[in-house]
Amino acid sequence: MRNTYLPFGKPNFGPEEEAAVLRVLRSGWIGMGPETLKFEEELADHLQVPHVVTVSSCTAALFLSLLVSGVGQGDEVIVPSLTWCSTANAALYLGAKPVFCDLDPQTFCVTPQEILAKITPRTKAVIPVHYGGYPVDVEEIRKVLPREVVIVEDAAHAFGSRYFDGKRVGASGNLVCFSFYANKNLSTGEGGAIALFGQTEADRLRSLRQHGMPTHAWNRFVNPKGMVVPSICEVGYKMNYTDLQAALGRVQLARQPEFSQIRLGIAREYLSGLSEMGIQFQSGLDRSFHARHLIPVVFEEKHDRDAILGSLRERNIGASIHYAPLHRMPIYGHGDPLSLPQTDRIATKILTLPVSASMSPDDTRDVVRNVREVLGV
Ligand SMILES: *Cc1c(COP(=O)(O)O)cnc(C)c1O
C-alpha cells in the first residue's frame, strides 16, 4: 500500500512552463496570436510536415478534419470501438454513422483486414487510432481502401510515436489529429492540432476554427495598420487555440526527449517486473516507435479485472480503464447487436497502469510491487 495516491497521468510542469505562462500573461495578449503561430511552426518543424493547425481540442481536430474531407449526412466512417468517444462523435456531429471494426489482439489497434470487412459503398472515411501510442500502419490501410475514402488519424496518444518507416506520426500525408489535453504526452490543459500536407485544407481549417473568418483577421485588435472588419466566408466554429496554452506547449515540446526517456524507463520496469505472470502487454511497448502514452495490460481469463482495479485503487495506485467499448453503449448501437470478438474479449480484461512524465522510479516500483501483491505472486 502506498501512503499517497499515485494519479494515473499527471503532467510534468516546471519553472520553464511557469515562466512561459507569466510572459504571455504580462504581454497583455492571451488569445490566439504570436505564441500560437510560433507553436504551430515549431510543431511543423518537429513533425516534418508543411502545416500544423492548432485547435481547441483533439475532438475539434477530428470533427474539422472530417468536415474538410467532405464527410456528411448518411456517410459511414469506420472507427475502432476501443477508443475515447470523440473518435465516433466526430462522425455523428456531421450526420455520418460511425461503423465499428475489430482490432488486432497483440497491438490493440485496427488492421487493414478488419477495416476491409466493414467497407461499404457509403464508406467515406476511416479513423485509425494509434492506441496507447502504438503506430497503426496507415500505408497498409491505404492499400486496401478505395481511392475516394480518406484516412483521418486519431493520434491523441501518439505524440512521439513513429511509423514503421521512421517518420514521426503526423507526417503520413493524411490529416493527423493530436490532443494536448491535461494528461496527454504533450500537455497544455486543453488543446489539439491537425498535421497535414495540403495548403487548401490548411487554409480552410484555419478559417473554420475561427468563425469562418479570413485567416489574417485574428490580429485586428493589436495591429494598428491591420484593422480589418472581417467578412465571414462560411459558417465556422469557435475552436481556436490560445497563446497561454501555446506558451506552455512550446516548453512541453522542447522537453519531449526528457519525457520520452521517463516513459521508456517506466515501461521497462513494468515489463521486467510483471512479465511471466499471465499478464499480456501491448506489442512494441519497449520499441522506439511507441510513444507509451498508455501502458495497457490484458489479464488472463481466470483473473477478475474489476476486482484487481478495485484493489489497486484501495492501495493508492491510480490504475484505470481505457476504454469501455463504444459499440456496447446503447447510444452508438444503432439497434443491431454487433459482435467484435477481439474487442469484446480484451475489453473485459484490460487495465491501464499509471504512466506519466511526473512519475519517479519509486512510484514505478510501488506499482510493480502492488500489482504483484494483488495477483498473489
Ligand atoms: C484524449 C483523446 C481524444 C480527445 O482529445 P481532446 O483533446 O480531449 O478532445 C480523442 N481520441 C482519443 C483516443 C483520446 O485519447
The ligand as an ORCA input file, in Angstrom:
! r2SCAN-3c Opt
* xyz 0 1
  C      -7.968     12.261    -25.451
  C      -8.496     11.606    -26.672
  C      -9.265     12.282    -27.620
  C      -9.822     13.667    -27.378
  O      -8.903     14.607    -27.101
  P      -9.407     16.033    -26.542
  O      -8.234     16.912    -26.793
  O      -9.701     15.829    -25.092
  O     -10.590     16.405    -27.320
  C      -9.615     11.657    -28.794
  N      -9.244     10.384    -29.023
  C      -8.521      9.674    -28.132
  C      -8.134      8.286    -28.469
  C      -8.157     10.252    -26.916
  O      -7.481      9.543    -26.013
*
